[in-house]
Each structure stands twice: as structure tokens, then as C-alpha cells.
Amino acid sequence: QVQLVESGGGLVQAGSSLRLSCATSGFTLDSAGLGWFRGKERAGVREREGVACRSGRDGRTYYPDSVKGRFTISIDNAKNMLYLDMNNVKIEDPDVYYCAADTEGWGFCRDDALLTPSSWGQGTQVTVSP
């Protein structure tokens, strides 16, 4: 059974750094597509924006322009951990952050986001103070 559990969220000052962690089980990290998303609610509907993707095909990473150069997705196979390192956190970054895995498809990234996530974590809140 695939499980993803995020941790590491909290209050951070703008300009500082934060590491989000995602403990995984039930699959091999190297063989899966992996991604981080953040959720925004508009008109009562929660939309998720991809902020990092690691291709299950070749391990290449992708980021949207809004976070490129500031966020880094990485894995530790030995610990079954997925990470999102957030540097130079900005006022527009606060949100609920989710890790996701594609363990049933090809693990592709498209438009800087995991194309077909099959499993999600429960989310961790990131709040940014000025």
C-alpha cells in the first residue's frame, strides 16, 4: 500500500528557507514519478499547482518559473524520503503543500507538474511572515 506523509511545514519569515519532507512507503522512489503541489482555493474549489516534479523515467526535475531557482526536489532512497527545499521563501508562497507519487503510470512530468499522480499526502501548511 502506497503511503505518503508530509512534515516540515510551519511559519517562516520571507527570505528564509524551509525543508518539507515526505515519508514514503509501499513503492520504490527511483521507479516512480514524484511531485510537490500546493493548493489554492478559489470560489470554494481547491486547485493544486505543481511546484516541482521528478520524472520517473529519467530522474530529471522540472519547476515552474514561479519557483525555479528557489525550490529543489530531491530524494533519499535509503530513507524512502522525498524532499522539497524552499529557499528565499516569498510572501506568495504560503499554502498547503502536498507530495504526490505516480506509481501506476509512466511517472511523466508535464508543464512542470506530475502528470498523473496516483497517491497524495495529507498536506502540510506553510505560512510566510513579512
C-alpha positions as CSV (number, residue, x, y, z in Angstrom):
1,Q,0.0,0.0,0.0
2,V,1.4,3.4,-1.1
3,Q,1.6,5.9,1.7
4,L,2.9,9.5,1.7
5,V,3.2,11.6,4.9
6,E,4.4,15.2,4.7
7,S,6.1,17.1,7.5
8,G,8.1,20.3,7.9
9,G,5.6,22.9,7.3
10,G,5.2,25.9,9.6
11,L,5.8,29.6,9.9
12,V,8.8,31.0,8.1
13,Q,10.0,34.5,7.5
14,A,10.1,35.8,4.0
15,G,13.6,35.4,2.5
16,S,14.5,32.4,4.7
17,S,14.5,28.7,3.9
18,L,12.3,25.7,4.7
19,R,12.6,22.0,4.0
20,L,9.4,19.9,3.5
21,S,9.7,16.2,3.9
22,C,7.6,13.4,2.6
23,A,8.0,9.9,4.2
24,T,7.0,7.3,1.6
25,S,6.3,3.6,1.8
26,G,4.9,0.9,-0.5
27,F,7.0,1.7,-3.6
28,T,10.5,2.4,-4.8
29,L,11.3,6.1,-5.2
30,D,13.5,5.6,-8.2
31,S,10.8,3.9,-10.2
32,A,8.1,6.5,-9.6
33,G,7.2,9.9,-10.8
34,L,7.3,12.3,-7.8
35,G,5.9,15.8,-7.3
36,W,5.1,18.6,-5.0
37,F,2.0,20.6,-5.3
38,R,0.5,23.5,-3.4
39,G,-3.2,24.0,-3.1
40,K,-5.1,27.2,-3.7
41,E,-8.8,27.7,-3.0
42,R,-10.8,29.8,-5.5
43,A,-14.5,30.2,-5.3
44,G,-14.7,27.3,-2.9
45,V,-12.8,24.9,-5.1
46,R,-9.3,23.8,-4.2
47,E,-6.9,23.8,-7.1
48,R,-3.4,22.4,-6.9
49,E,-0.5,23.9,-8.6
50,G,2.6,21.8,-9.4
51,V,5.8,23.4,-7.9
52,A,8.2,20.6,-8.6
53,C,8.4,17.3,-10.5
54,R,10.9,14.5,-10.7
55,S,10.4,12.3,-13.7
56,G,10.1,8.6,-13.0
57,R,11.6,7.9,-16.4
58,D,15.0,9.6,-16.1
59,G,15.0,11.4,-12.8
60,R,15.0,14.8,-14.4
61,T,13.5,17.6,-12.4
62,Y,11.1,20.4,-13.5
63,Y,9.9,23.6,-11.9
64,P,7.5,26.4,-12.9
65,D,9.0,29.8,-13.3
66,S,7.4,31.0,-10.1
67,V,9.7,28.8,-8.0
68,K,12.6,28.0,-10.4
69,G,15.9,28.6,-8.8
70,R,14.4,28.7,-5.3
71,F,12.8,25.2,-4.9
72,T,14.6,21.9,-5.2
73,I,13.0,18.4,-5.2
74,S,15.2,15.6,-4.1
75,I,15.0,12.0,-2.8
76,D,16.9,9.8,-0.3
77,N,16.4,6.2,-1.5
78,A,17.9,4.7,1.6
79,K,15.4,6.6,3.9
80,N,12.5,6.4,1.4
81,M,12.2,10.2,1.7
82,L,11.1,12.9,-0.7
83,Y,12.1,16.5,0.0
84,L,11.3,19.9,-1.2
85,D,13.9,22.5,-0.2
86,M,12.4,26.0,-0.4
87,N,14.9,28.8,-0.4
88,N,14.2,32.6,-0.5
89,V,10.6,32.0,0.5
90,K,8.3,34.7,-0.8
91,I,5.1,36.2,0.5
92,E,3.2,34.5,-2.3
93,D,4.4,31.0,-1.3
94,P,2.2,30.3,1.7
95,D,-0.2,27.4,1.1
96,V,-0.9,23.8,1.8
97,Y,1.8,21.8,0.2
98,Y,1.3,18.2,-0.9
99,C,3.7,15.5,-2.0
100,A,2.5,13.1,-4.7
101,A,3.6,10.0,-6.5
102,D,2.7,8.3,-9.7
103,T,3.3,4.6,-9.1
104,E,0.8,3.3,-11.6
105,G,1.7,5.2,-14.8
106,W,4.9,6.3,-16.6
107,G,5.7,9.0,-14.0
108,F,5.9,11.8,-16.6
109,C,6.1,15.4,-15.8
110,R,4.2,17.9,-18.0
111,D,4.0,21.6,-17.7
112,D,6.4,21.3,-14.7
113,A,4.0,19.1,-12.7
114,L,3.5,15.4,-12.2
115,L,1.1,14.4,-14.9
116,T,-0.9,11.6,-13.3
117,P,-0.5,11.4,-9.6
118,S,-1.9,8.2,-8.1
119,S,-1.3,8.9,-4.5
120,W,-1.2,12.0,-2.3
121,G,-0.1,13.0,1.1
122,Q,-2.3,14.8,3.5
123,G,-0.7,18.2,3.1
124,T,1.4,20.4,5.3
125,Q,0.7,24.1,5.8
126,V,3.4,26.7,5.0
127,T,2.9,30.2,6.3
128,V,5.1,33.2,5.5
129,S,5.6,36.3,7.6
130,P,6.9,39.5,6.1
